[in-house]
Amino acid sequence: MQFKHLVVALLVLAVSAPLALAGDVVAMPTGNSVPAKTVQVNYIYWNTDAINTPVGKVRDFINIGEVFVGVTDRLEIDYLYAAPQGWDKVSDNSFVNEVNAYYTVVKEAPGRHPQLILGATNLTGADWLPSLQRPNPDGGDDRVSPFAVASYNIQTPNGAPNWDKPLVRAHLGFGTGWHDNAFFGGVQTMFTPKIGLAVFNYQRYPAYLVAYMPIPGMELNAGYDHGAPLAHVSYNLHW
């Protein structure tokens, strides 16, 4: 499996902000943002093959931790931490970090216009994961990568989502740098308040994710990319 498959597999793992919309993806910006005074904590597990990363080949698994903070109703700050082959199997420098910022310039107006978010990933210029344009596993991609993304509920049920009329939200964005200087996007669907599905295309590869919300504020996810299994858990905290 090539590293570009790792990129997609990592992308598919994160769950949505507390909007009850299944399947945000790591490092691919979407039009979902964490509400003000909310912290979303995510843990991601992926059973990897022999794949290149900035700290060598992953032949076992990779752990990813994420913290998304809704600073205001328009500003979100994210922190991502990746540890190939587990927290206790790597040296002190065998991890990668990323800090991202999202700002909602235009809020969605149902029946009128979509939401528009502007931002950038890897704000600190850290040695993040390799990209399609910079695939060197010994260096990774340290570019600050701006993006713009719009999103809109193309179908909203009257009340809770159901199988006859699910909630359907579409995303379309464009990003430079690590985002491959290309368009990206996808669709999230909630069939019930507890069951959802997401399909995305990012960095020219598709990704798929199913979601289950057992209790308010918690989301469990599983997905596949090129046959590689993915697992993820998320929980929201409010202050």
LUMTI-552760 format. One line per field, with one value per residue (C-alpha): x, y, z. Coordinates in steps of 0.02 Angstrom, whole numbers. Layout:
N
px = X; ...
py = Y; ...
pz = Z; ...
This chain:
239
px = 0; 69; 73; -66; -179; -125; -171; -347; -366; -318; -435; -587; -571; -634; -816; -925; -940; -1089; -1209; -1262; -1189; -1090; -912; -797; -625; -453; -365; -501; -595; -784; -921; -954; -880; -879; -1003; -940; -882; -869; -720; -724; -598; -562; -464; -424; -356; -304; -235; -100; 9; 191; 166; 289; 270; 390; 457; 479; 366; 213; 197; 77; -48; -59; -140; -210; -272; -371; -442; -563; -606; -751; -675; -824; -975; -863; -686; -625; -447; -391; -242; -193; -63; -11; 96; 143; 143; 68; 105; 231; 322; 401; 545; 516; 518; 414; 255; 183; 82; -35; -129; -275; -394; -569; -665; -847; -858; -1039; -1163; -1286; -1458; -1581; -1661; -1544; -1357; -1228; -1106; -931; -777; -601; -447; -281; -206; -33; -25; 142; 230; 263; 334; 163; 126; 190; 73; 47; 155; 286; 290; 462; 434; 589; 525; 339; 246; 278; 175; 39; -108; -254; -428; -606; -756; -943; -1079; -1268; -1410; -1484; -1620; -1684; -1826; -1965; -1906; -1786; -1704; -1784; -1764; -1899; -1824; -1644; -1540; -1420; -1276; -1157; -981; -872; -702; -536; -367; -185; -27; -63; -239; -162; -216; -379; -566; -631; -797; -929; -1098; -1152; -1319; -1410; -1542; -1596; -1532; -1412; -1360; -1265; -1158; -1027; -941; -798; -671; -508; -337; -416; -466; -635; -669; -819; -879; -1027; -1071; -1171; -1217; -1253; -1281; -1288; -1114; -1031; -1001; -927; -863; -798; -745; -642; -517; -446; -499; -410; -520; -538; -607; -639; -725; -771; -845; -902; -876; -956; -907
py = 0; 171; 320; 408; 268; 307; 488; 442; 317; 450; 572; 462; 437; 592; 614; 765; 916; 911; 942; 758; 738; 581; 580; 729; 679; 715; 860; 878; 1038; 1028; 1153; 1083; 1178; 1143; 1257; 1392; 1334; 1154; 1036; 880; 744; 606; 445; 357; 182; 112; -62; -16; -106; -63; 122; 267; 409; 549; 432; 275; 133; 87; -102; -120; 19; 205; 305; 479; 600; 757; 905; 1025; 1184; 1300; 1464; 1567; 1533; 1573; 1521; 1342; 1287; 1106; 1006; 837; 714; 555; 416; 276; 101; 154; 276; 162; 94; 251; 364; 541; 616; 480; 581; 722; 873; 991; 1149; 1208; 1357; 1375; 1539; 1549; 1700; 1672; 1571; 1460; 1531; 1390; 1416; 1559; 1522; 1398; 1419; 1476; 1437; 1501; 1437; 1348; 1185; 1164; 1345; 1320; 1245; 1083; 928; 853; 693; 678; 737; 687; 833; 805; 617; 607; 494; 566; 745; 761; 918; 1074; 1196; 1307; 1255; 1377; 1321; 1379; 1265; 1288; 1175; 1166; 1055; 999; 904; 942; 840; 919; 853; 710; 627; 464; 332; 411; 585; 586; 740; 766; 891; 927; 1002; 1077; 1156; 1202; 1201; 1232; 1153; 990; 994; 957; 1121; 1037; 1032; 914; 876; 749; 710; 669; 584; 549; 414; 424; 526; 380; 311; 401; 379; 489; 481; 599; 629; 711; 719; 626; 472; 418; 380; 300; 303; 241; 318; 270; 388; 278; 426; 615; 685; 520; 451; 285; 264; 128; 137; 68; 139; 19; -122; -54; -55; 103; 137; 297; 363; 543; 635; 815; 919; 1088; 1228
pz = 0; -49; 68; -28; 35; 213; 185; 133; 274; 400; 317; 335; 522; 610; 656; 641; 751; 870; 725; 723; 549; 516; 460; 453; 392; 462; 377; 245; 291; 295; 327; 501; 646; 832; 924; 1040; 1212; 1153; 1149; 1041; 1087; 960; 965; 800; 769; 600; 569; 443; 318; 277; 236; 236; 361; 414; 549; 445; 393; 494; 498; 643; 679; 706; 847; 817; 948; 906; 1002; 916; 1013; 974; 1032; 972; 862; 712; 763; 786; 829; 804; 865; 789; 855; 763; 838; 718; 795; 961; 1101; 1186; 1033; 964; 1011; 1076; 902; 818; 801; 698; 755; 665; 718; 611; 613; 539; 528; 475; 361; 307; 409; 319; 280; 239; 69; 29; 32; 101; 244; 197; 302; 270; 359; 352; 412; 489; 548; 637; 484; 577; 493; 456; 360; 182; 44; -136; -191; -57; -30; 53; 205; 290; 286; 269; 216; 321; 217; 290; 181; 156; 105; 74; 96; 76; 144; 134; 194; 29; 121; 296; 372; 473; 640; 671; 519; 465; 330; 223; 233; 298; 333; 187; 192; 48; 54; -82; -54; -131; -45; -84; -14; 76; 5; -166; -251; -297; -263; -130; -50; -8; 66; 244; 279; 441; 420; 602; 751; 787; 615; 478; 324; 239; 69; 27; -108; -53; -133; -281; -179; -109; 74; 160; 340; 441; 609; 763; 906; 1059; 1178; 1155; 1128; 1080; 906; 850; 673; 558; 377; 235; 113; -17; 99; 253; 410; 514; 689; 786; 942; 981; 1130; 1153; 1310; 1347; 1464
